[in-house]
Every structure is written in structure tokens, then in C-alpha cells.
């Protein structure tokens, strides 16, 4: 009949694929349901629920992994989360542009990250950055899991490119409320993670209250000694923001924050690593991974310049940033100003440098951040009942890079939203 459209498949079965299961790749089929947006238990779906696949996809031996999760992302496609727009509608449209762009890189969930800003900025933008699971549609692209407030309660001596005049020191929890806004720190807070220096002001005493509100406290941009860092973990800190960067360096008589990786297993925090080849030497990454493999979380720390051509760009505080490939520096200095690498590039680098298996490298951008966020079994997993956020990874070889994972397809809540084989490498639905 003219004009008749074929309904989108509800049940999709992936076959001839290798699934990420623990630290291994296992040849196994996977069933997903686009109606519920969940991964199905295939035996139960077929034998008990009497479901049949509407679509069977032969992946030709490719890897099927959970969608990637980035817990530190400052912006992309020219949009900066820390820069308010004239209207909320304009800001939200910028977010949608970022979400669609991220999906094409394999990132299906992330924490939009704010650099140290004024209270006015937090009050204005945080309401737009909270978790979007209840209203998110597959065509929206990547999904916010909540905001990451990186600052402004950080060390003035370890501020990196954070604007020094907006930095604060908290004496009471009321200081955090004044800065971020009461509604942004309540039980349904848009904020999922706060990076702060525990030694600045009386921040150490505020950590339990932050943790009680189901907000992750991450140690970062800090000059904390080892002893101060240990005290922070006892108070409830569970994460280190971009390990090695913007913190007291390791010293054999005082290992600083890095020394937390040598604590007992119960006390060792998660830690972010920017494996872009610029922020850290490959050997530093390998040392950290060998010290605490279960805690390594790959992050991009990507800025709004990600995806833009090389050049000199205006920054938010009147200064300028120089983009040279993936390298971003503050003009007139050698200060690193974030990254423009994608998360799949970081996965590939980490796999080459650390000695981790392919599955372990993928886990560092999926299962491990999901555990950090308390979302294991929902995100970062291929277990039945988890969200059907998936990435199909191809593999290519060249003399320069060796074996490289490529993002071939991306699925969100059981619906395909990107396919690199579509003409022009474009999106299917975003």
C-alpha cells in the first residue's frame, strides 16, 4: 500500500558477536527490547514469554559492549556547559547538540562537568544538567546522569586553568548551599559528583554531608598530603579526579593523593585517568593501573573545542586556548587546558599502554564508572535487565597505531541511533 511504513523492530537479536563479560570477550547472542529499553534474558524471552526477534543482526564477529560512560566532560561541538546562554531554551538546545554528537562517538551516558564558576552560573545552569532518564528518548543521544561540579572549592595552588578569582573555601555546609543553590543539593539533586580539595577551608567536615545526599565526593585540584587524603576517604571520599594532574606530586617520603592506591582494598577510591597521550605519560598510567586495576575510570576531560579545527579560541575568563590536535593549552603557557580526545581514543590508548585486555579496557569506560556511580546492573553492563545502551566495535589495524577499536554502531534504550555504514557515516536517528 502506498505510504505504508514498516514498524521499527521491538525485539532485536544480535548474533555472531563477542560480548564483554567480566574481563573476557565471550561468543554469545544478546536480545534487547526497544519497548522497555532493556536487555532481555534470551532463554526466558523465547521459552517463557514466547517472544521472537523482529530483527536478527549478524555482527560478523565484532565486539558488542555497553555504551561508554564519561564522568568528566566539560563540553563539545563548540558548546561549554559552564557558559550560560541568554535563555534556558538556548542552553538546552546546546545540550541536545552535544548529546547527539557524543552518541556518534560511542558515549551513551555522561556527567556534564562545570569548571569553577560563580554562584550565579551554578544557579542558572545546574537545573538543566540533572539526570534525564525519566524523559530521555533514544533520538536524544547521550543521556546525562547528573552534573559534575569540578570546583570552586579547590586549592588556589592547584587550580590549573580554573579562574582563581572564583575559587572559594567552605567553612560550613551552608557555604556549599550558597554556592550551588539549595535546590541543586537536595535529595533529587542535579549534582552527582563534586570535586573539591579536602584541605581547603573546612571542607573535610563537609564530606559526610555531601555523601549522605548521594553525591560522590572526589578529591581533586588539591595539595593534600597523604594523611589528609586518607582522612578524606575515612569521611566518605570515593573518587580521585584526573589522577596525577593538578595535585601534589608523588614523593617517596609523602606519596600524596596517589598513595591512596596503596591502601587496603576497602579504602581504595576510584580514580580518573585521562589517557589522551598528553596529560599523562603511558608508564604513569600503567603504574596506577597495576596498583589498583578495579578502580581506574577512563575520562576525557574534553572541552568545547572537541571536534573543532586547530587554532586559537577565546576562553571563558578572557584568556585564550590553543588547540593543536588533541592538545589544548592556555595561550602563553604550557598549562594543559583539558582535552579534545574522544573516549574511544582513550580506551584504545589505555589498552596499548597498560597491558589490559580488550574487555578490561572497555570496562574502564563502562562497568567501572557504573560502579562508581552506583548504577551497576543498569549502566555499563550487558546483563539482563540493564539498559540496552550498546556500542558495536569494529577492529582495524595499521602500522602506526596497531589494533584499534572503532565505533561502528550505537544503540540507546534498544534503538539504533548511529551506524557508521550509513552513507556519510551519519546517524540513523540522531
Secondary structure by P-SEA (a helix, b strand, c coil): ccccccccccbbbbcccccccccccccbbbbbbcccccccccccccccccccccccccccbbbbbccccccccccccccccccccccaaaaaaaaaaaaaaaaaacccccccccccccaaaaaccccccccccccccccccccccbbbbcccccccccccccccccbbbbccaaaaaaacccccccccccccbbbbcccccccccaaaaaaaacbbbbbccccccaaaaaaaaaaccccccccccccccccccccccccccccccccbbbbbbbcccccccaaaaaaaaaaccccbbbbccccccccccbbbbbccccbbbbbcccbbbcccccccccccccaaaaaaaaaacccccaaaaaaaacaaaaaaacccccccccccccccbbbbbbbbbcccccbbbbbcbbbccccccccccccccccccc
